[in-house]
Amino acid sequence: MPLPPLELVIAAPRGFCAGVGRAIRIVELAIAKHGAPVYVRHEIVHNKFVVDSLKAKGAIFVEELDEVPNGANVVFSAHGVPRSVPVDADARGLEYVDATCPLVSKVHRQAERLVNDGRHILFIGHRGHPEVIGTFGQVPVGQMTLVESVADVAMLDPADPARLAFLTQTTLSVDDTAEIVAALRTRFPLIHAPRGEDICYATSNRQEAVKRMSGQCEKMLVIGAPNSSNSLRLVEVAERSNVPARLIERASEIDFDWLGTPSSLGLTAGASAPEVLVREVVALLSTRFILTETIVQAAVETIEFKLPRGLAA
């Protein structure tokens, strides 16, 4: 039987963002400089393939600093850590490198300034996400309140509505966040907004690409980890555009019964997923379909972040 044709609509940009690439490079350079093992607090980025690749090079991943032996070298993940973590590392004499994405660090500094200005922060984000935990850990307890939905806005009872500000997690749904911000502005007209967009450029660009693709594909595959916020948001964006979508970590997770034989299929990858996984999916699809690849370009990304001092490029 001849293979059926399939137009594969591939998002651009997709996959690694500058912050993820920088964080991975930091771990690799730390291993090269100090030798294995180098400990990494939390997954450096939310992707099993990347984590396993770094483990093979000599990285050991831990959830808490007390799992790191004295005298070891440590890297903090791209999601950021509470202020107490580097303080504890200093107290134990651990040598560490902070791989926090610079765009997350920007939010941290904004939080500090707002609290110093006497404002209470309403932080839009997902409970339990490492980035949220890290951001809350930048300010004294009680100076920040988590807002996860429009419904949460109605439940807020601030002590001084005139001294409020809001910040957001960098990997949220652009549309969901806009709705929450609109609700905050309506309820608290004097609320202070951040100077620039907190949702990072890579998250916004990948969501925009999915929106542009949605009219050209019957179904969509999103490559990313189930604990990757930005990858989960891509699935949501597709489904809001009436395109059935599935999150997969590897090509082996494609459910061909679900996929069927569509005439067109969208493919994208979250900001923590390397391009090699995209090509892996394309290779497997090519064993079942005669592929024609089409690129949908939403933006061209040229941003690069400097490495920390002390690590040779």
Number of C-alpha atoms within 10 A of each C-alpha: 3 7 11 12 16 19 18 24 23 25 27 22 26 29 24 17 24 19 26 25 19 22 24 20 16 24 26 18 17 25 19 15 13 11 14 16 17 26 25 27 24 21 19 26 22 25 21 17 18 17 18 14 11 20 17 10 17 19 24 20 23 15 11 11 19 12 11 20 12 12 10 15 22 26 23 24 27 28 28 27 26 18 15 12 17 18 11 13 18 12 9 14 13 18 14 18 20 19 26 22 21 17 18 25 18 11 21 23 13 18 27 16 13 21 19 11 10 12 22 25 26 23 20 22 22 19 12 9 14 18 24 23 17 22 27 23 19 22 21 10 9 9 16 23 16 20 23 18 17 17 11 14 19 11 9 15 8 13 9 9 16 14 18 23 23 24 26 26 21 26 24 24 21 18 12 15 19 12 13 19 21 14 18 23 15 12 14 17 13 14 21 19 13 15 7 6 13 17 20 18 18 24 24 21 21 28 30 21 24 32 20 15 27 23 12 18 19 18 22 27 23 27 32 31 23 15 12 18 22 26 29 21 21 32 25 19 23 25 18 13 15 13 23 18 23 22 21 19 19 18 18 10 12 17 11 10 7 11 16 9 15 15 16 18 23 27 23 29 29 30 28 28 29 21 14 11 18 20 12 14 20 18 13 13 17 15 10 15 19 15 20 12 15 13 15 17 18 20 16 9 14 7 10 11 14 10 16 13 8 10 15 11 10
